[in-house]
Amino acid sequence: MDRTALFKATVKTIRTKNKALGVKEATRDILGSKRQKSEFGTRAKDVVRCDIKLHLGVWKARITNSE
């Protein structure tokens, strides 16, 4: 099942329901994507990204060696 389509349908259903009930829609972005990023947050994200790449490399090497 495509979760993206399900999510979009759910959001559309909620918006339609809220509109019918007269509930005002949020005027701001609920995901907070315009939030300022701290230096610590940026660095932490980089460290996690590098860690994931390292683990994927080890995992791929194990698969290649086992064949």
N, C-alpha and C positions, 0 to 999 in steps of 0.2 A: 504494500500500500504506500502510495506517495504521501509522505507526511506534510510536504509543502502545500499540496493541494488541499489536504484536510485542514491545515492551519488557516489557510486563506478563506476557506469556506466557513470555518468557525468564526473568524473575525467578521466576515460579511454578515453572518447570522446575528451576531451580537450587535453590530452596528444597526442592522435593520430593526431589531427588537428595541434597542435604545431609542431609535428615531420614532418608532411607533408609540413608545411610552413618554416621549418628550424629554428624555434625558440628554443633557448637553454632552457633546463629544469633547474629549480632552484637547486642550489647545496646545499642548506641548508634546514633544516626542517622548513616549513612555520608555523607549529603549535607552535613552540617555547617551546617544552616540556623540553629542557635541560637548561632552564633559571634558574638562581639561585633564590631561594625563600628567601625572607626576613623573619625575625622573626615576623614582623607585619602581613605579608600576611599569614603565617602559622597559627598564632593565630586567625586571622579573619576568616579563613576557618573553623577552629575548632568551633568557636562561631556560625557561620551560620549552621554548621552541627548539633550542639546541639540544636539550635533553631528549626530546621526542625524536629528533633526527638521529641521535646516537643510538637510541634503543631500536629504531627501525633498521638501522644499518646492521646492528648485531643480529637482529631477528632474521634479516635477509641472508646474512652470512651463514647462520645455522641451517637455514633451509637449503642453501646451495651446497653446503658441505654434507648434508645428510643424503643427498641424491646420488 
